[in-house]
Amino acid sequence: MAVRLSLLIATYLVLSGCASIDSVEPEIPALPDHFIEPVQTSEKAPLGPDAWWMSFADEKLNNLISLALANNYSLKASYARLKQSEAQWGKAGSGQLPSLDFTLQRSQVWQSSNSNSREFEVGVDASYELDFWGRVSALDEQALQQYYAMDAAVNIQTNTVVSQVALSWYGWVKETQQLQLLHNQQDRIKNALTVVRGRYLRGKVVASDIWQQEQLLESINAEIINSETLQDIYRQQLALWLGKNYLAEEVFVLPSENYQIPEILQATEKVSSVALQERPDVLQAYAQLQAASAGLKVSETNRYPRFTLSASYNRFDDTPEKILTNWIGTFIAGLTVPLFDGGNLAADVRLNEALVEEQLANYQQVLLVAMQEIEEALLNEKQQISLQASVNNQLKLANQTQDFNHQRYLQGIGDFLALLTSQQDVLALERQALGAEFLQLQYRIQLLTTLSHGRFSNVDEEEVEDE
């Protein structure tokens, strides 16, 4: 018996060593020129994805993102799903170890002849599946890869939260700057209106000049209403991402009078290829592919014989005092072979083969989309730099034109319509310049998000209190 058991264990060890799980390694497409290999940190090093918002050197933004990472409910739900996946992995891995059960029972039998009997029993039962073909380890690997995929999903959600907090906060700051600009424009047009009215009283202009100037002033009032509305919307969005239904006014106190949205002066030209490989959507697709591959291994091994070992050790007697004297020990080696199932197991293999094909195609598509998103973000940032410079040049020329027309108008030789047109151009270009600056910042945040791995914080930590 001992020799047979030794041979059985030796055979199991040999077969187990051969029952490895082969991962699917998809082909990586060629990278565009914008991607470079990792380099040592230097002044010309490519933009990095780690805590990317720190590049703005904005303590206010840092605090808001810390609040969001601790309190955002969508992020908390993602971490709860990650815990579920971790538990599923633990359940799947338990099959690699023997199961051991302890039993204790007392039975009583009553008979009509008043001859009653009772029995006490104590037992220990153990069972273990010999993983000859790698079925149990494949189940564990499948659950592990599903856990990795869920972990990547958490990082995707983290990226979303961080980027939306940055966009909402700087959107609110931009509208604050917009309101300051609009009130400044309002004061300038009011002063111009005073001049026009004075000239009208002296009989030098017609009433329509006053009406057109008043119409221009009213258009600024409409812009103020729109900006105040957008400011409230950004405030609500920020509260949502911070897991609050309301944010105190202290949150919106600017650090200084000169606080403005960050100015982006130079476009990013190169990014690290590692950033592409560590994107959470790419890692998620890769883990899903490996999980499907492990699932295929499980379906294939389900068609093979299954070997199990079980043993039990039981003691029993009619009194607890004698229970140690009577015992029974058993050892069973079992073999289960699927003979006929109507093609169910074969169909399951075909199903999982198709699933692997699907996940392989999905991984390739996710990788291409990721590359396209990075390329688009780089292009948008580069083009916006040129557009922003063009708007600033237009504003400079418009100011020169306005000053020229204003002097001619005061001298009584200029046309009011020309002055009004130049005023409208300056007002519009001033707002357009601020909008272009904010759009440049949005493109930078978009680029940083596309390069981000999303591994920033664990919301299971104690909640951060509001400032």
Contacts in CASP RR format, 6 or more apart in sequence:
PFRMAT RR
TARGET T0000
AUTHOR 0000-0000-0000
METHOD contacts of the structure
MODEL  1
MAVRLSLLIATYLVLSGCASIDSVEPEIPALPDHFIEPVQTSEKAPLGPD
AWWMSFADEKLNNLISLALANNYSLKASYARLKQSEAQWGKAGSGQLPSL
DFTLQRSQVWQSSNSNSREFEVGVDASYELDFWGRVSALDEQALQQYYAM
DAAVNIQTNTVVSQVALSWYGWVKETQQLQLLHNQQDRIKNALTVVRGRY
LRGKVVASDIWQQEQLLESINAEIINSETLQDIYRQQLALWLGKNYLAEE
VFVLPSENYQIPEILQATEKVSSVALQERPDVLQAYAQLQAASAGLKVSE
TNRYPRFTLSASYNRFDDTPEKILTNWIGTFIAGLTVPLFDGGNLAADVR
LNEALVEEQLANYQQVLLVAMQEIEEALLNEKQQISLQASVNNQLKLANQ
TQDFNHQRYLQGIGDFLALLTSQQDVLALERQALGAEFLQLQYRIQLLTT
LSHGRFSNVDEEEVEDE
8 130 0 8 1.000
8 333 0 8 1.000
12 130 0 8 1.000
12 131 0 8 1.000
12 132 0 8 1.000
12 307 0 8 1.000
15 132 0 8 1.000
15 133 0 8 1.000
16 131 0 8 1.000
16 132 0 8 1.000
16 134 0 8 1.000
19 131 0 8 1.000
19 132 0 8 1.000
19 133 0 8 1.000
19 134 0 8 1.000
19 137 0 8 1.000
20 134 0 8 1.000
21 134 0 8 1.000
21 137 0 8 1.000
21 138 0 8 1.000
21 141 0 8 1.000
21 293 0 8 1.000
21 294 0 8 1.000
21 297 0 8 1.000
22 293 0 8 1.000
23 290 0 8 1.000
23 293 0 8 1.000
24 289 0 8 1.000
24 290 0 8 1.000
24 292 0 8 1.000
24 293 0 8 1.000
24 356 0 8 1.000
24 360 0 8 1.000
26 286 0 8 1.000
26 289 0 8 1.000
26 360 0 8 1.000
26 363 0 8 1.000
26 364 0 8 1.000
26 367 0 8 1.000
27 364 0 8 1.000
28 367 0 8 1.000
29 364 0 8 1.000
29 367 0 8 1.000
29 368 0 8 1.000
29 371 0 8 1.000
31 273 0 8 1.000
31 276 0 8 1.000
31 371 0 8 1.000
32 371 0 8 1.000
32 375 0 8 1.000
34 269 0 8 1.000
34 270 0 8 1.000
34 271 0 8 1.000
34 374 0 8 1.000
34 375 0 8 1.000
34 378 0 8 1.000
35 270 0 8 1.000
35 271 0 8 1.000
35 272 0 8 1.000
35 273 0 8 1.000
35 276 0 8 1.000
35 374 0 8 1.000
36 46 0 8 1.000
36 270 0 8 1.000
36 271 0 8 1.000
36 272 0 8 1.000
36 273 0 8 1.000
37 272 0 8 1.000
37 273 0 8 1.000
38 272 0 8 1.000
38 273 0 8 1.000
38 274 0 8 1.000
39 45 0 8 1.000
39 46 0 8 1.000
39 272 0 8 1.000
46 268 0 8 1.000
46 270 0 8 1.000
46 271 0 8 1.000
46 272 0 8 1.000
47 55 0 8 1.000
47 268 0 8 1.000
47 271 0 8 1.000
47 447 0 8 1.000
47 448 0 8 1.000
47 451 0 8 1.000
48 271 0 8 1.000
48 272 0 8 1.000
48 275 0 8 1.000
48 448 0 8 1.000
48 451 0 8 1.000
49 275 0 8 1.000
49 278 0 8 1.000
49 448 0 8 1.000
49 451 0 8 1.000
49 452 0 8 1.000
49 453 0 8 1.000
49 454 0 8 1.000
50 453 0 8 1.000
51 456 0 8 1.000
52 448 0 8 1.000
52 449 0 8 1.000
52 451 0 8 1.000
52 452 0 8 1.000
53 61 0 8 1.000
53 62 0 8 1.000
53 65 0 8 1.000
53 162 0 8 1.000
53 166 0 8 1.000
53 448 0 8 1.000
54 62 0 8 1.000
55 448 0 8 1.000
56 262 0 8 1.000
58 262 0 8 1.000
59 255 0 8 1.000
60 169 0 8 1.000
60 254 0 8 1.000
60 255 0 8 1.000
60 259 0 8 1.000
61 165 0 8 1.000
61 166 0 8 1.000
61 169 0 8 1.000
61 170 0 8 1.000
63 467 0 8 1.000
64 165 0 8 1.000
64 169 0 8 1.000
64 238 0 8 1.000
64 242 0 8 1.000
64 251 0 8 1.000
65 162 0 8 1.000
65 165 0 8 1.000
65 166 0 8 1.000
66 457 0 8 1.000
66 464 0 8 1.000
67 242 0 8 1.000
67 464 0 8 1.000
67 466 0 8 1.000
68 75 0 8 1.000
68 161 0 8 1.000
68 162 0 8 1.000
68 165 0 8 1.000
68 241 0 8 1.000
68 242 0 8 1.000
68 243 0 8 1.000
69 75 0 8 1.000
69 158 0 8 1.000
69 161 0 8 1.000
69 162 0 8 1.000
69 456 0 8 1.000
69 457 0 8 1.000
69 459 0 8 1.000
70 457 0 8 1.000
70 459 0 8 1.000
70 461 0 8 1.000
70 462 0 8 1.000
70 463 0 8 1.000
70 464 0 8 1.000
71 242 0 8 1.000
71 243 0 8 1.000
71 244 0 8 1.000
71 459 0 8 1.000
71 463 0 8 1.000
71 464 0 8 1.000
72 161 0 8 1.000
72 241 0 8 1.000
72 242 0 8 1.000
72 243 0 8 1.000
72 459 0 8 1.000
73 243 0 8 1.000
74 157 0 8 1.000
74 160 0 8 1.000
74 161 0 8 1.000
75 154 0 8 1.000
75 157 0 8 1.000
75 158 0 8 1.000
75 161 0 8 1.000
75 459 0 8 1.000
76 459 0 8 1.000
78 153 0 8 1.000
78 154 0 8 1.000
78 157 0 8 1.000
78 158 0 8 1.000
79 154 0 8 1.000
79 458 0 8 1.000
79 459 0 8 1.000
79 460 0 8 1.000
81 150 0 8 1.000
81 153 0 8 1.000
81 154 0 8 1.000
82 147 0 8 1.000
82 150 0 8 1.000
82 151 0 8 1.000
82 153 0 8 1.000
82 154 0 8 1.000
84 150 0 8 1.000
85 143 0 8 1.000
85 146 0 8 1.000
85 147 0 8 1.000
85 149 0 8 1.000
85 150 0 8 1.000
85 151 0 8 1.000
86 147 0 8 1.000
88 143 0 8 1.000
88 146 0 8 1.000
88 147 0 8 1.000
89 140 0 8 1.000
89 143 0 8 1.000
89 144 0 8 1.000
89 146 0 8 1.000
89 147 0 8 1.000
90 143 0 8 1.000
91 143 0 8 1.000
92 139 0 8 1.000
92 140 0 8 1.000
92 142 0 8 1.000
92 143 0 8 1.000
92 144 0 8 1.000
93 136 0 8 1.000
93 139 0 8 1.000
93 140 0 8 1.000
93 143 0 8 1.000
95 129 0 8 1.000
95 136 0 8 1.000
95 139 0 8 1.000
95 140 0 8 1.000
96 131 0 8 1.000
96 136 0 8 1.000
96 137 0 8 1.000
96 140 0 8 1.000
97 128 0 8 1.000
98 126 0 8 1.000
98 127 0 8 1.000
98 128 0 8 1.000
99 126 0 8 1.000
99 127 0 8 1.000
99 128 0 8 1.000
100 124 0 8 1.000
100 125 0 8 1.000
100 126 0 8 1.000
101 124 0 8 1.000
101 125 0 8 1.000
101 126 0 8 1.000
102 123 0 8 1.000
102 124 0 8 1.000
103 121 0 8 1.000
103 122 0 8 1.000
103 123 0 8 1.000
103 124 0 8 1.000
103 125 0 8 1.000
103 314 0 8 1.000
104 121 0 8 1.000
104 122 0 8 1.000
104 123 0 8 1.000
105 120 0 8 1.000
105 121 0 8 1.000
106 118 0 8 1.000
106 119 0 8 1.000
106 120 0 8 1.000
106 121 0 8 1.000
107 118 0 8 1.000
107 119 0 8 1.000
107 121 0 8 1.000
108 116 0 8 1.000
108 117 0 8 1.000
108 118 0 8 1.000
109 116 0 8 1.000
109 117 0 8 1.000
109 118 0 8 1.000
110 116 0 8 1.000
111 117 0 8 1.000
117 318 0 8 1.000
118 318 0 8 1.000
119 316 0 8 1.000
119 317 0 8 1.000
119 318 0 8 1.000
120 316 0 8 1.000
120 317 0 8 1.000
120 318 0 8 1.000
120 319 0 8 1.000
120 320 0 8 1.000
120 323 0 8 1.000
121 314 0 8 1.000
121 315 0 8 1.000
121 316 0 8 1.000
121 323 0 8 1.000
122 314 0 8 1.000
122 315 0 8 1.000
122 316 0 8 1.000
122 323 0 8 1.000
123 312 0 8 1.000
123 313 0 8 1.000
123 314 0 8 1.000
123 315 0 8 1.000
124 312 0 8 1.000
124 313 0 8 1.000
124 314 0 8 1.000
125 310 0 8 1.000
125 311 0 8 1.000
125 312 0 8 1.000
126 310 0 8 1.000
126 311 0 8 1.000
126 312 0 8 1.000
127 308 0 8 1.000
127 309 0 8 1.000
127 310 0 8 1.000
127 311 0 8 1.000
128 308 0 8 1.000
128 309 0 8 1.000
128 310 0 8 1.000
129 135 0 8 1.000
129 136 0 8 1.000
129 306 0 8 1.000
129 307 0 8 1.000
129 308 0 8 1.000
129 309 0 8 1.000
130 307 0 8 1.000
130 308 0 8 1.000
130 309 0 8 1.000
131 137 0 8 1.000
132 304 0 8 1.000
132 305 0 8 1.000
132 307 0 8 1.000
133 300 0 8 1.000
133 301 0 8 1.000
133 304 0 8 1.000
134 297 0 8 1.000
134 301 0 8 1.000
135 297 0 8 1.000
135 298 0 8 1.000
135 301 0 8 1.000
135 302 0 8 1.000
135 304 0 8 1.000
135 306 0 8 1.000
138 294 0 8 1.000
138 295 0 8 1.000
138 297 0 8 1.000
138 298 0 8 1.000
138 301 0 8 1.000
139 294 0 8 1.000
139 298 0 8 1.000
141 290 0 8 1.000
141 294 0 8 1.000
141 297 0 8 1.000
142 291 0 8 1.000
142 294 0 8 1.000
142 295 0 8 1.000
142 298 0 8 1.000
145 287 0 8 1.000
145 288 0 8 1.000
145 290 0 8 1.000
145 291 0 8 1.000
145 294 0 8 1.000
146 287 0 8 1.000
146 288 0 8 1.000
146 291 0 8 1.000
148 283 0 8 1.000
148 284 0 8 1.000
148 287 0 8 1.000
148 290 0 8 1.000
149 284 0 8 1.000
149 287 0 8 1.000
149 288 0 8 1.000
149 291 0 8 1.000
152 280 0 8 1.000
152 281 0 8 1.000
152 283 0 8 1.000
152 284 0 8 1.000
152 287 0 8 1.000
153 280 0 8 1.000
153 284 0 8 1.000
155 280 0 8 1.000
155 283 0 8 1.000
155 453 0 8 1.000
155 454 0 8 1.000
155 455 0 8 1.000
156 280 0 8 1.000
156 281 0 8 1.000
156 284 0 8 1.000
156 454 0 8 1.000
158 454 0 8 1.000
158 455 0 8 1.000
158 456 0 8 1.000
158 457 0 8 1.000
159 280 0 8 1.000
159 449 0 8 1.000
159 452 0 8 1.000
159 454 0 8 1.000
161 241 0 8 1.000
162 449 0 8 1.000
162 452 0 8 1.000
162 454 0 8 1.000
162 456 0 8 1.000
163 445 0 8 1.000
163 446 0 8 1.000
163 448 0 8 1.000
163 449 0 8 1.000
164 237 0 8 1.000
164 241 0 8 1.000
165 238 0 8 1.000
165 241 0 8 1.000
165 242 0 8 1.000
166 445 0 8 1.000
167 442 0 8 1.000
167 445 0 8 1.000
168 234 0 8 1.000
168 237 0 8 1.000
168 238 0 8 1.000
168 241 0 8 1.000
169 234 0 8 1.000
169 238 0 8 1.000
170 261 0 8 1.000
170 262 0 8 1.000
170 438 0 8 1.000
170 441 0 8 1.000
170 445 0 8 1.000
171 230 0 8 1.000
171 234 0 8 1.000
171 261 0 8 1.000
171 438 0 8 1.000
172 231 0 8 1.000
172 234 0 8 1.000
172 235 0 8 1.000
172 238 0 8 1.000
172 252 0 8 1.000
173 254 0 8 1.000
173 259 0 8 1.000
173 260 0 8 1.000
173 261 0 8 1.000
174 261 0 8 1.000
174 434 0 8 1.000
174 435 0 8 1.000
174 438 0 8 1.000
175 227 0 8 1.000
175 228 0 8 1.000
175 230 0 8 1.000
175 231 0 8 1.000
175 234 0 8 1.000
176 231 0 8 1.000
176 254 0 8 1.000
177 260 0 8 1.000
177 261 0 8 1.000
177 434 0 8 1.000
178 227 0 8 1.000
178 431 0 8 1.000
178 434 0 8 1.000
179 224 0 8 1.000
179 227 0 8 1.000
179 228 0 8 1.000
179 231 0 8 1.000
181 430 0 8 1.000
181 431 0 8 1.000
181 434 0 8 1.000
182 220 0 8 1.000
182 223 0 8 1.000
182 224 0 8 1.000
182 227 0 8 1.000
182 431 0 8 1.000
183 224 0 8 1.000
185 220 0 8 1.000
185 427 0 8 1.000
185 430 0 8 1.000
186 217 0 8 1.000
186 220 0 8 1.000
186 221 0 8 1.000
186 224 0 8 1.000
189 213 0 8 1.000
189 216 0 8 1.000
189 217 0 8 1.000
189 220 0 8 1.000
189 423 0 8 1.000
189 427 0 8 1.000
190 217 0 8 1.000
192 213 0 8 1.000
192 423 0 8 1.000
193 210 0 8 1.000
193 213 0 8 1.000
193 214 0 8 1.000
193 217 0 8 1.000
195 410 0 8 1.000
196 205 0 8 1.000
196 209 0 8 1.000
196 210 0 8 1.000
196 213 0 8 1.000
196 416 0 8 1.000
197 210 0 8 1.000
199 205 0 8 1.000
199 209 0 8 1.000
200 206 0 8 1.000
200 207 0 8 1.000
200 209 0 8 1.000
200 210 0 8 1.000
204 412 0 8 1.000
205 416 0 8 1.000
209 416 0 8 1.000
212 416 0 8 1.000
212 420 0 8 1.000
213 420 0 8 1.000
216 420 0 8 1.000
216 423 0 8 1.000
216 424 0 8 1.000
216 427 0 8 1.000
220 427 0 8 1.000
223 431 0 8 1.000
235 247 0 8 1.000
235 252 0 8 1.000
238 247 0 8 1.000
238 251 0 8 1.000
239 245 0 8 1.000
239 246 0 8 1.000
239 247 0 8 1.000
244 466 0 8 1.000
247 466 0 8 1.000
248 466 0 8 1.000
250 466 0 8 1.000
250 467 0 8 1.000
251 466 0 8 1.000
251 467 0 8 1.000
261 437 0 8 1.000
261 438 0 8 1.000
261 441 0 8 1.000
262 441 0 8 1.000
262 444 0 8 1.000
263 437 0 8 1.000
264 381 0 8 1.000
264 385 0 8 1.000
264 437 0 8 1.000
264 440 0 8 1.000
264 441 0 8 1.000
264 443 0 8 1.000
264 444 0 8 1.000
266 385 0 8 1.000
267 378 0 8 1.000
267 381 0 8 1.000
267 382 0 8 1.000
267 384 0 8 1.000
267 385 0 8 1.000
268 378 0 8 1.000
268 381 0 8 1.000
268 444 0 8 1.000
268 447 0 8 1.000
269 378 0 8 1.000
269 382 0 8 1.000
271 374 0 8 1.000
271 378 0 8 1.000
271 451 0 8 1.000
272 451 0 8 1.000
275 374 0 8 1.000
275 451 0 8 1.000
275 452 0 8 1.000
275 453 0 8 1.000
276 282 0 8 1.000
276 367 0 8 1.000
276 370 0 8 1.000
276 371 0 8 1.000
276 374 0 8 1.000
278 453 0 8 1.000
279 370 0 8 1.000
279 450 0 8 1.000
279 451 0 8 1.000
279 452 0 8 1.000
279 453 0 8 1.000
280 453 0 8 1.000
280 454 0 8 1.000
281 366 0 8 1.000
281 369 0 8 1.000
281 370 0 8 1.000
282 363 0 8 1.000
282 366 0 8 1.000
282 367 0 8 1.000
282 370 0 8 1.000
284 366 0 8 1.000
285 359 0 8 1.000
285 362 0 8 1.000
285 363 0 8 1.000
285 366 0 8 1.000
285 367 0 8 1.000
286 363 0 8 1.000
288 359 0 8 1.000
288 362 0 8 1.000
288 363 0 8 1.000
289 356 0 8 1.000
289 359 0 8 1.000
289 360 0 8 1.000
289 362 0 8 1.000
289 363 0 8 1.000
291 359 0 8 1.000
292 352 0 8 1.000
292 355 0 8 1.000
292 356 0 8 1.000
292 358 0 8 1.000
292 359 0 8 1.000
293 356 0 8 1.000
295 352 0 8 1.000
295 355 0 8 1.000
296 349 0 8 1.000
296 352 0 8 1.000
296 353 0 8 1.000
296 355 0 8 1.000
296 356 0 8 1.000
298 352 0 8 1.000
299 345 0 8 1.000
299 348 0 8 1.000
299 349 0 8 1.000
299 351 0 8 1.000
299 352 0 8 1.000
300 349 0 8 1.000
302 338 0 8 1.000
302 345 0 8 1.000
302 348 0 8 1.000
303 338 0 8 1.000
303 345 0 8 1.000
303 346 0 8 1.000
303 349 0 8 1.000
305 335 0 8 1.000
305 336 0 8 1.000
305 337 0 8 1.000
306 335 0 8 1.000
306 336 0 8 1.000
306 337 0 8 1.000
307 333 0 8 1.000
307 334 0 8 1.000
307 335 0 8 1.000
308 333 0 8 1.000
308 334 0 8 1.000
308 335 0 8 1.000
308 336 0 8 1.000
309 331 0 8 1.000
309 332 0 8 1.000
309 333 0 8 1.000
309 334 0 8 1.000
310 331 0 8 1.000
310 332 0 8 1.000
310 334 0 8 1.000
311 329 0 8 1.000
311 330 0 8 1.000
311 331 0 8 1.000
311 332 0 8 1.000
312 328 0 8 1.000
312 329 0 8 1.000
312 330 0 8 1.000
313 327 0 8 1.000
313 328 0 8 1.000
313 329 0 8 1.000
314 327 0 8 1.000
314 328 0 8 1.000
314 329 0 8 1.000
315 323 0 8 1.000
315 324 0 8 1.000
315 326 0 8 1.000
315 327 0 8 1.000
315 328 0 8 1.000
316 323 0 8 1.000
316 326 0 8 1.000
316 327 0 8 1.000
316 328 0 8 1.000
317 323 0 8 1.000
317 325 0 8 1.000
317 326 0 8 1.000
338 345 0 8 1.000
370 450 0 8 1.000
373 450 0 8 1.000
374 447 0 8 1.000
374 450 0 8 1.000
374 451 0 8 1.000
377 443 0 8 1.000
377 446 0 8 1.000
377 447 0 8 1.000
377 450 0 8 1.000
378 447 0 8 1.000
380 443 0 8 1.000
380 446 0 8 1.000
380 447 0 8 1.000
381 440 0 8 1.000
381 443 0 8 1.000
381 444 0 8 1.000
381 447 0 8 1.000
384 436 0 8 1.000
384 439 0 8 1.000
384 440 0 8 1.000
384 443 0 8 1.000
385 440 0 8 1.000
387 436 0 8 1.000
388 433 0 8 1.000
388 436 0 8 1.000
388 437 0 8 1.000
388 440 0 8 1.000
391 429 0 8 1.000
391 432 0 8 1.000
391 433 0 8 1.000
391 436 0 8 1.000
392 433 0 8 1.000
394 429 0 8 1.000
395 426 0 8 1.000
395 429 0 8 1.000
395 430 0 8 1.000
395 432 0 8 1.000
395 433 0 8 1.000
398 422 0 8 1.000
398 425 0 8 1.000
398 426 0 8 1.000
398 429 0 8 1.000
399 426 0 8 1.000
401 422 0 8 1.000
401 425 0 8 1.000
402 419 0 8 1.000
402 422 0 8 1.000
402 423 0 8 1.000
402 425 0 8 1.000
402 426 0 8 1.000
405 414 0 8 1.000
405 415 0 8 1.000
405 418 0 8 1.000
405 419 0 8 1.000
405 422 0 8 1.000
406 419 0 8 1.000
406 422 0 8 1.000
408 414 0 8 1.000
408 415 0 8 1.000
408 418 0 8 1.000
408 419 0 8 1.000
409 415 0 8 1.000
409 416 0 8 1.000
409 419 0 8 1.000
END
